[in-house]
Amino acid sequence: LQTNYPDPRFGFKSSNGRKVMVEYSSPNTNKPLHLGHLRNIFLGWSIAQILKESGYETIKSCIVNDRGIHICKSMIAWKKFGFDQTPSKADIKGDKFVGNFYVKFDQEYKKEIKTLMDSGLSEEEAKKNAPIMLEAQDMLRKWEAGDAETLDLWKKMNEWVYEGFNKTYKALGVAFDINYFESDTYL
């Protein structure tokens, strides 16, 4: 927040009818909200409420990082190891469910790196050539090309995550006036 306020310990000047946007939370859709997100949520919500009480028209926003290689990692792991499980079948919150597959990707990736290094590749070569990473990179290319099957899986897994995020936001008593999604703005 860029302001011309005096020292914040002494309060805010009159808003003069100005509008301000406070952006907070900013999660990735490949893992659950964690302590760092909670800190940002509490700070963002508090700042927005203080500004609102000071007379500002306050818009609370969230930028969701819902695309990229990290999302494809969760998607690949679910395709390979999910066995058509869903959050409701597993009785686990959606964001935690998807986050578990992000962790599973990393575990499998490390195993593949070790196997490749044991066969004589350098660590750098092994990281670049691990089959699961190559699959994730291919999936990202398919997502960017608009592949229908890839987009369907992406939408399904993101919906699971959003349901989980919303449970957390509801439990915290916070909401947003607007959400922005990286998938809409990355170009």
TORTIMI-779166 format. One line per 5 residues: number of its first residue (from 1); their letters; for each residue x, y, z of C-alpha. Coordinates in steps of 0.05 Angstrom, whole numbers, plus 5000, padded with zeros to 4 digits. Layout:
N
NUM) a) X Y Z | ...
! end
This chain:
187
1) lqtny) 5000 5000 5000 | 5032 5064 4977 | 5008 5123 5018 | 5027 5193 5040 | 5005 5180 5111
6) pdprf) 5043 5204 5170 | 5075 5152 5215 | 5025 5094 5215 | 5029 5090 5291 | 4988 5155 5292
11) gfkss) 4932 5133 5246 | 4907 5148 5176 | 4890 5214 5144 | 4820 5225 5116 | 4806 5182 5056
16) ngrkv) 4775 5239 5015 | 4731 5185 4983 | 4790 5147 4953 | 4788 5074 4934 | 4841 5024 4955
21) mveys) 4853 4951 4937 | 4884 4904 4988 | 4910 4839 4959 | 4924 4780 5004 | 4927 4705 5011
26) spntn) 4955 4691 4941 | 4955 4615 4943 | 4979 4564 4893 | 4929 4511 4874 | 4979 4454 4885
31) kplhl) 4979 4454 4961 | 4937 4473 5021 | 4937 4540 5054 | 4994 4540 5105 | 5017 4583 5163
36) ghlrn) 5048 4635 5116 | 4982 4642 5079 | 4946 4649 5146 | 4994 4705 5167 | 4981 4741 5101
41) iflgw) 4906 4730 5107 | 4903 4760 5177 | 4947 4819 5158 | 4910 4833 5093 | 4841 4827 5124
46) siaqi) 4862 4871 5182 | 4891 4925 5138 | 4828 4924 5094 | 4783 4931 5154 | 4825 4989 5183
51) lkesg) 4822 5025 5116 | 4747 5013 5110 | 4735 5041 5180 | 4778 5101 5160 | 4729 5117 5104
56) yetik) 4763 5085 5044 | 4724 5046 4993 | 4762 4981 5003 | 4767 4924 4953 | 4794 4859 4981
61) scivn) 4827 4817 4927 | 4863 4751 4920 | 4910 4731 4864 | 4908 4655 4854 | 4969 4622 4822
66) drgih) 4930 4568 4786 | 4976 4549 4729 | 5047 4529 4715 | 5095 4471 4725 | 5079 4464 4799
71) icksm) 5005 4452 4783 | 5024 4401 4729 | 5066 4364 4781 | 5004 4352 4824 | 4964 4333 4762
76) iawkk) 5016 4282 4738 | 5021 4251 4807 | 4945 4244 4812 | 4942 4212 4743 | 4997 4163 4761
81) fgfdq) 4981 4149 4834 | 4911 4176 4848 | 4873 4114 4825 | 4812 4158 4812 | 4809 4180 4885
86) tpska) 4773 4245 4901 | 4774 4287 4963 | 4705 4262 4983 | 4724 4189 4973 | 4788 4200 5013
91) dikgd) 4750 4242 5065 | 4801 4298 5062 | 4796 4372 5047 | 4808 4386 4973 | 4869 4431 4980
96) kfvgn) 4902 4381 5026 | 4884 4324 4979 | 4916 4358 4919 | 4976 4380 4961 | 4988 4307 4978
101) fyvkf) 4999 4293 4904 | 5048 4351 4899 | 5088 4317 4955 | 5081 4249 4920 | 5109 4280 4856
106) dqeyk) 5170 4305 4894 | 5181 4237 4926 | 5178 4201 4860 | 5220 4254 4826 | 5275 4244 4878
111) keikt) 5273 4169 4868 | 5280 4177 4793 | 5338 4226 4801 | 5374 4176 4846 | 5363 4119 4796
116) lmdsg) 5389 4162 4739 | 5450 4184 4779 | 5464 4111 4798 | 5465 4096 4723 | 5519 4148 4712
121) lseee) 5484 4214 4699 | 5504 4277 4736 | 5454 4306 4785 | 5439 4363 4736 | 5427 4314 4678
126) akkna) 5385 4268 4723 | 5341 4326 4744 | 5330 4347 4672 | 5316 4276 4647 | 5275 4246 4703
131) pimle) 5214 4216 4667 | 5163 4245 4716 | 5191 4315 4706 | 5189 4307 4631 | 5116 4285 4636
136) aqdml) 5100 4347 4678 | 5135 4392 4627 | 5096 4358 4571 | 5031 4368 4609 | 5047 4443 4617
141) rkwea) 5058 4448 4542 | 4991 4413 4531 | 4956 4460 4580 | 4985 4520 4544 | 4963 4491 4477
146) gdaet) 4892 4483 4503 | 4890 4406 4504 | 4819 4388 4525 | 4837 4328 4568 | 4891 4367 4605
151) ldlwk) 4846 4426 4616 | 4790 4381 4642 | 4837 4350 4694 | 4864 4419 4712 | 4794 4446 4723
156) kmnew) 4773 4386 4765 | 4834 4389 4810 | 4829 4465 4818 | 4756 4458 4838 | 4777 4409 4893
161) vyegf) 4828 4460 4917 | 4779 4519 4915 | 4730 4479 4957 | 4786 4468 5008 | 4808 4540 5007
166) nktyk) 4736 4563 5016 | 4727 4519 5077 | 4789 4552 5108 | 4767 4622 5089 | 4698 4609 5118
171) algva) 4728 4582 5183 | 4771 4644 5188 | 4713 4690 5172 | 4747 4724 5113 | 4723 4735 5042
176) fdiny) 4746 4771 4979 | 4710 4821 4935 | 4747 4797 4874 | 4792 4739 4854 | 4844 4743 4799
181) fesdt) 4871 4679 4768 | 4940 4674 4737 | 4910 4629 4683 | 4871 4690 4659 | 4929 4738 4660
186) yl) 4994 4700 4648 | 5000 4719 4575
! end
